[in-house]
Amino acid sequence: MRKRTLTVTALGVTAALALAGCASGGNSSGDSGGGDTADIRVWLNGTDTPDAAREYLKTTFEEQNPGSTLTIEEQAWTGLVDKLTTNLSGSDSPDVVEVGNTQAAAFTSAGAFLDLTDDYEALGGDDLLPGFVEAGSYDGQFYAAPYYSGARLVFYKKDLLANAGLTVPTTLDEYVSNGIALAQANPGVSGIYFPGQDWYNALPYIWEAGGEIAVQDGDTWTSTFSSPDSIAGLEQVQEVMTQASVAPKDGNETDPQVPYCEGAIANLSAPSWVKWSILAPADADAPGCPDQEANFGVYALPGADGGAAQVFAGGSNIAVSANSAHPELAKAALEIMLSDDYQTILGENGLVPAKLSLAGTLGTDEVATAIAEAAANAKLTPASPKWADVEASGALQDFFVSIAQGGDVTELAKALDEKIDGILNS
């Protein structure tokens, strides 16, 4: 799930050289585990990490490292790539940072993170989510550990489906037709909530139609949004956006619990942890609508031929800044975040733990079942170090806004491919 606003060149040669030049000084000046004390700064993004986990991290770290403190600084996902690029290369770098799994390759390849290869086993080894280990590795070295994962699920209003005489869909086509029918039967309600900038939720339609985002041949990447299969998926996306959704055509996917709780959504495709946003108590900082729990249903997005669709595997990696002045203390914090106790807290709050052995912490309710179905068929974005530049450029968001506004899918896709090819191969 992971976002934006960075110039295409910001993670290119200039930034890479700047990061590499600063990194060696940061590593050599850090503490060596010989009793130094410090305040370790941990950047966590958005509100996904529950308060119980934050409290456990701070308390445990300060108990295990007398004299040192740990400060959690919450960052917004919007503009994160730009902010990380600036702060990781400076003298006032945070020590531990969360980064979206699709952004990790940009920073590992630029030398922004401390090499954790020798710490791989201590952090969980082969018990760590393999796809996220791959996302956090570069050139055979391990830099960013998995933090949590979460496939997208569909949260729905049971009464709206029942009143329309509909049942939980078993294919993607049925899901779309249900959404259109629900929108027609309930003016002002999104049968399928789909704001224009939400490119994450567009990916399953492309993948289920047999398309891809981009393919690699040697050192060359080719964007494939305009391939026949991808076009078929994008035309279905446009059908949903224009006939099933009343979400803002230029809106983004943040805080979907707000329109859901206001009664403006029949079906919401969102990361699994959004359940806790929807059901958050009324006195929470971001209140949900726990009074609607009895009407709250969930299922895995169905695929073209039944079963679970290929959905985007959202989630994060966690890393130590190469410029941390106290790398050993920073790694101590990282070990706590990868510990069974900490990861269990994440699992109990709907975040897929970083360790395969802790999958059972998600529980056995319908949400846990749907997570297991969706996660089994989830996919990642292209494993290019430049993919974060694609996201940060805004090209994807602009493209899907244009589709939501009824633009010509084929012509828009051709133009997008040209932009993405230029970024990935620059």
NORURGI-V676223 format. One record per backbone hydrogen bond with DSSP energy under -1.0 kcal/mol. CO is the residue of the C=O (numbers start at 1). NH is the residue of the N-H. E is the energy in kcal/mol with one decimal. If there is no record, write none. Layout:
[[CO NH E] [CO NH E]]
This chain:
[[7 10 -1.6] [9 12 -2.2] [12 16 -2.5] [13 17 -2.6] [14 18 -2.1] [15 19 -3.0] [16 20 -2.6] [17 21 -2.5] [18 22 -1.8] [19 23 -2.2] [20 24 -1.1] [22 26 -1.9] [23 27 -2.3] [24 28 -1.8] [25 29 -1.5] [38 69 -2.0] [40 71 -2.8] [41 95 -1.6] [41 96 -2.1] [42 73 -3.0] [43 98 -1.4] [44 75 -2.9] [50 54 -1.9] [51 55 -2.7] [52 56 -2.0] [53 57 -2.5] [54 58 -2.3] [55 59 -2.6] [56 60 -2.7] [57 61 -2.4] [58 62 -2.2] [59 63 -1.8] [60 64 -2.3] [61 65 -1.6] [65 68 -2.3] [69 40 -3.0] [71 42 -2.9] [73 44 -1.4] [75 46 -3.4] [77 80 -2.0] [79 83 -2.0] [80 84 -3.2] [81 85 -2.5] [82 86 -1.9] [83 87 -2.7] [84 88 -3.0] [87 90 -1.1] [95 321 -2.4] [96 43 -3.1] [97 319 -2.4] [99 317 -3.1] [100 103 -1.7] [100 104 -1.2] [104 108 -2.6] [105 109 -2.1] [107 112 -2.3] [112 322 -2.8] [116 119 -1.6] [117 120 -1.2] [119 123 -1.9] [120 125 -2.7] [121 124 -1.2] [124 127 -2.0] [125 128 -1.9] [127 356 -3.4] [129 133 -1.9] [130 134 -2.3] [131 135 -1.8] [132 136 -1.4] [134 137 -1.4] [136 143 -2.4] [136 144 -1.9] [138 141 -1.9] [141 138 -2.4] [142 116 -3.1] [145 318 -2.9] [148 316 -2.1] [149 352 -2.6] [150 314 -1.1] [151 272 -1.3] [153 270 -2.5] [154 299 -2.0] [155 268 -2.7] [156 297 -2.6] [157 161 -1.7] [158 162 -2.4] [159 163 -3.0] [160 164 -1.3] [161 166 -3.0] [162 165 -1.5] [171 175 -2.0] [172 176 -2.3] [173 177 -2.6] [174 178 -2.7] [175 179 -2.1] [176 180 -2.3] [177 181 -2.3] [178 182 -2.6] [179 183 -2.0] [180 184 -2.2] [181 185 -1.9] [182 186 -1.2] [186 189 -2.1] [190 266 -2.9] [195 198 -1.6] [197 199 -2.2] [202 206 -1.3] [203 207 -2.8] [204 208 -3.0] [206 211 -2.6] [207 210 -1.4] [213 224 -2.7] [215 222 -2.9] [217 220 -1.8] [220 217 -3.1] [222 215 -2.4] [224 227 -1.3] [227 231 -2.7] [228 232 -1.9] [229 233 -1.8] [230 234 -2.6] [231 235 -2.5] [232 236 -1.2] [233 237 -1.8] [234 238 -2.5] [235 239 -1.7] [236 240 -2.1] [237 241 -2.8] [238 242 -2.3] [239 243 -2.0] [240 244 -2.2] [240 245 -1.2] [244 191 -1.8] [244 192 -1.7] [248 196 -1.9] [248 251 -1.5] [251 197 -3.0] [255 258 -1.4] [256 260 -1.8] [257 261 -2.7] [258 262 -1.5] [259 264 -2.8] [260 263 -1.4] [264 190 -2.8] [266 157 -1.9] [267 193 -2.5] [268 155 -3.1] [270 153 -3.0] [271 274 -2.2] [272 275 -1.6] [273 276 -1.1] [274 278 -2.5] [275 279 -2.3] [278 289 -4.0] [280 288 -1.6] [281 284 -1.9] [289 292 -2.3] [290 293 -1.6] [292 295 -1.5] [293 296 -1.7] [295 158 -2.2] [297 156 -2.4] [299 154 -2.9] [301 309 -3.3] [303 172 -1.7] [303 306 -1.3] [307 303 -2.4] [311 379 -2.9] [312 314 -1.4] [314 150 -1.8] [315 101 -2.1] [316 147 -2.6] [316 148 -1.2] [317 99 -2.5] [318 145 -2.1] [319 97 -2.6] [320 114 -3.1] [321 324 -1.7] [326 330 -2.4] [327 331 -2.5] [328 332 -1.7] [329 333 -1.9] [330 334 -2.1] [331 335 -2.3] [332 336 -1.5] [333 337 -1.9] [334 338 -1.3] [336 339 -1.2] [339 343 -2.6] [340 344 -2.0] [341 345 -1.4] [342 346 -1.6] [343 347 -2.5] [344 348 -2.6] [346 349 -1.1] [346 351 -2.4] [347 350 -1.7] [352 149 -2.4] [354 129 -2.1] [355 358 -1.5] [356 359 -1.5] [358 361 -2.0] [359 362 -1.6] [360 363 -1.5] [365 369 -2.3] [366 370 -2.2] [367 371 -2.7] [368 372 -2.3] [369 373 -2.0] [370 374 -2.8] [371 375 -3.3] [372 376 -1.4] [374 377 -1.3] [375 378 -1.1] [379 313 -3.1] [382 384 -1.6] [384 387 -2.0] [386 390 -1.5] [387 391 -2.3] [388 392 -2.8] [389 393 -1.7] [391 394 -1.2] [392 6 -1.3] [394 398 -2.6] [395 399 -2.2] [396 400 -2.3] [397 401 -2.0] [398 402 -2.1] [399 403 -1.8] [400 404 -2.5] [401 405 -1.7] [402 407 -2.6] [403 406 -1.9] [408 412 -2.4] [409 413 -2.5] [410 414 -2.2] [411 415 -1.9] [412 416 -2.2] [413 417 -2.6] [414 418 -1.8] [415 419 -1.8] [416 420 -2.8] [417 421 -2.8] [418 422 -1.7] [419 423 -1.6] [420 424 -3.0] [421 425 -1.7] [423 426 -1.2]]
